[in-house]
C-alpha cells in the first residue's frame, strides 16, 4: 500500500545569514487523536483504545448510564462534566466488529498488538478484540491542534505546518535553539504544550528536516532526540531504509532485492549505480538522503495539493471475475484516503482514480465537485463514477484513489453539491460492477 501527499510551497521565511549551525526540529504529537480522547476519558489510560468509525454524534454512553444508574444521576447537562466517572466496562469493545471502517489512530497500548493507522477495524478486532472503540471527534482534535501550534509560534515563529499533529520548526536563531544542540528549546516547547493542554509530544532536532523527522521517532512517547552531523554513521546508518521519509514499501522491497537493508548499505552504493537502477531523480535523491543531506527550508506556508492511496496487486485482477476482491480494495482505498485527510485536517473537491493495466499502461480520471469533502462514502461515490469512464475489461495490476484541490478543513465556504454526471455513452455495461454504487 502506498500513499502520497503533494505539496505546493507559497511563502518561505528565511533567517538571517550567520555562522550558526542549522538546527531544525520535527515535533510530532504522541498518538494525538487518542491522547485528546484520554483527556476526556482519563480512566482509559494504559488501555488499548482505537479511534475510528463515523463522526461523533450523541454519545450512546449516556443511554447506558441512564439505564444502569438511578434516574436523575446522569443527565445531558451533567454528562459532559462527569465523563471521567464512566465505568470502563461501559465502553464498546472492537470485538466482533463487522463494518468496513478504518482506524484513524490508536493508543500505544493498542499498537503493541500490531494495530496502526489506516488499518481496517475488522483486522484490528482480530488482533486485539478487547480494545475499546471510540468514534472520531475532529472538532476537538482541530481545537487542540490550533492550540499547540499557537504555543509553538509564540516561542519559535518559523514553523511549517505538516497537518493536524506534526510540524517542523527552525531552532537556528531562536534563544535556546543552539543550547545542548536544541534540547533546551525542545524541552521548553514540550513543557509549554503539556502545561496548556495536558498533551505530550516527541521532538527530534537535527541539521535538517530529513534527519529531524527520523529523530523524532527515536524516543517516543515524550522523547527528545538530538542528532548532529557527526552522528550520521552511528545514529542514522544502522536504521532500515524504510525510516527515510520518501522510501515507500515498493522502493524498500526493491532495495532489499539488491541486498540493501540499512541506510548505511544505501550510502555504500555509488550514485551512478542508484541512478541506473532507480532513475535519475529518485536515484540521486536516495544517494543524498543516505548521506543525510537535505537543504529544504522550513516553509511557513506550505499546503498539500493532493493526497492519494494506491495498491499494486500480487496478481493481475479482472473486474468481472474478481469483482468482490476489487470492490473491497476500492472501498478500503477510499476509506484510507478519507482517514488521511481527516487526520491531517484537510478536505478536497477533486476526486480521481488511477489504474495500471497488465501491459503497464496507466490511465487516470477525475471529477471536480462544488463542495469540499473528506467523507469516505462521498469519495467512494465520486471515484466510482470516475471508474465508469475507463476500460474495465482489461486486467488490472494497480488501483489508486486520489483527492486533490485541498483546503484546510472547515475553511471552505458552504456550497451545494453538483448532481452526478450522467454516464458517458458506451459504458452502460459497467454499471453492474461492484466498483460502482449502482
C-alpha angles and dihedrals in degrees: 000000000000131000134183142189119201117206133203114198117212110166126023121191114207128194124231115276111260139147092257115123113250113258117187124178131203112202118195122182112232112251086328104193092040091047090052088054092048089057086059095041107029090169088074095061112127093018127110106261128172126195116212148102127071131348117285115267124166106336108249089209088082091063092050092049094048088053097046099042132052115283113272097023092098119037133161089254095055098032097085091049095052104045092122090063096059108116114245090234090065094065117096118252125220092231112122095012109163104175128104097243123131132221117257094191142329139212119260089253089059093045090061086071092056096263116145145163118296092018116137113258091229091058091046089052089060093048096048114005092174093061116120116241120216127179121240122263106193095175089061093046093050090051092055090043092056090045099054093043091052089053091052096049091049087061103030113016099191099083131149115210111224097178137289099326111022140054142172118231130194106225095173100103100020118109107262092016093113099038112109088352091300098313094119093056093041090053091050092051092046092052094045092053093046094048092051100040111011089238126127130216140185123230132199119192120194142140092276146009095264095060095034091061091052091046093054088066096053099086108019129195111042092348134146117202124186121199125182129191090258090058095065097102096041101038106027110027095062090058123100115261088242088071090072109096101238099037105105130191095269094049089045092053090050091050090050089051087062091048093258108137106147134043087248090057088052093049090054092063119090117249093237090054091052091049092050092052103033104028133263099282102034094039092053090047092051089055093050093045093051088056092049095248118152124147097178112134125228101260117209092203117037123139130183113245095198145002125206145177127202139167135201113216123232087232130014115271131210121218097229101036094040097032095130095051093044092047092053092047091048092052092047092052091052091049092048093050088049090050090050091051093048094046091050094041101244140127129198139199103198114074122185146165135220128205131183115197128214090267089057093249110145126210131184134192130181141178130202123220131204091232132055119239145177093179116128095214093050091047091050092048094053094038087053089056089052090053090059088065097061134069108266095175091085126081114266126217100172135030127185141174125206136187117197142169089063128192132176110280112264096015099093117093117251113270139172119249115247116236115263114270117254119254116272115248114270097030101084090109090067096062093086094059119109088236090079133059094234 
